[in-house]
Amino acid sequence: MYPQAYIDYLHYFHCERDYFECHEVLEEHWKEKEAGERDLHWVGLIQIAVGLYHHRRGNFNGAKRMLTNALSIIRTHTKEIDRLALDSKRLIELLEIQLEGINRKDSYKSFDLPLTDEMLLTSCMTRALDENLVWGAPSDLENLSLVHRHSTRNRDDVIQERIAQLLKRQQKKEG
């Protein structure tokens, strides 16, 4: 019923608070469609993860920019967000609260996405238990490899895949 990438996003968001990985898995899903056909609501969810990643690192400007953009997208795509078993009204409230904290330069605090599908929630929680993780656990701010993921990971495979996709699109255009 839900794309696997979305389920993975929820897992990384709520269990590991690995917002960088949230961004990666959902961006890959979003890019499966051609540029003119992509669904913008995925960008809103990606930007939530990126905004929280920035906030956790103390990058208030980046966090504010990303969450403001995400909020705008969520507000204009509530039906799509609701179809993903997220309470769009509550999500908007949570983003507004997070932005207020960012404007005050408050420290980062984890929050959970407001899921409305009990079966999805149960499935996600079961996966967390199977992996010895805790659904809804706060972010481990002492885990520097998590907090600074973008500067500590090997991206060779991602770069190679992006080059391959670019070449594929160029070949398609050239006919």
Residue pairs with C-beta under 8 A, 6 or more apart in sequence:
1 120
2 84
2 85
2 120
3 29
5 25
5 26
5 28
5 29
6 26
6 29
6 45
6 84
7 120
7 123
7 124
8 25
9 22
9 25
9 26
9 45
9 49
10 113
10 115
10 120
10 124
11 124
11 127
11 128
12 18
12 19
12 21
12 22
12 25
13 19
13 22
13 49
13 113
14 112
14 113
14 124
14 128
14 135
14 136
15 128
15 131
15 133
15 134
15 135
15 137
16 133
16 146
17 56
17 110
17 137
17 138
17 139
17 140
17 146
18 146
18 149
19 49
19 50
19 52
19 53
19 56
19 149
20 49
20 53
20 149
20 150
20 153
21 149
22 45
22 46
22 49
23 46
23 49
23 50
23 53
24 158
26 42
26 45
26 46
26 49
27 46
29 42
30 38
30 39
30 42
30 43
30 46
31 38
31 165
33 39
39 80
40 73
40 76
40 77
41 73
41 74
41 77
41 80
41 81
41 84
43 73
44 69
44 70
44 73
44 74
44 77
44 81
45 70
45 84
47 66
47 67
47 69
47 70
47 73
48 66
48 67
48 70
48 95
50 62
50 66
51 62
51 63
51 64
51 65
51 66
51 67
51 70
51 98
52 63
52 67
52 98
52 108
52 110
53 149
53 150
54 60
54 62
54 63
54 66
55 63
55 67
55 98
55 102
55 108
56 108
56 139
56 141
56 147
57 147
57 148
58 108
60 102
60 105
63 102
64 99
64 102
64 103
67 95
67 98
67 99
67 102
68 99
70 95
71 92
71 95
71 96
71 99
74 81
74 88
74 91
74 92
74 95
75 92
78 88
78 89
81 88
81 91
82 88
82 116
85 115
85 116
85 117
85 120
86 113
86 114
86 115
86 116
87 114
87 115
87 116
90 114
91 113
91 114
94 111
94 113
94 114
98 111
101 109
108 139
108 141
109 138
110 137
110 138
110 139
112 136
115 121
115 124
124 135
125 135
128 134
128 135
129 135
139 146
140 146
141 147
144 152
145 152
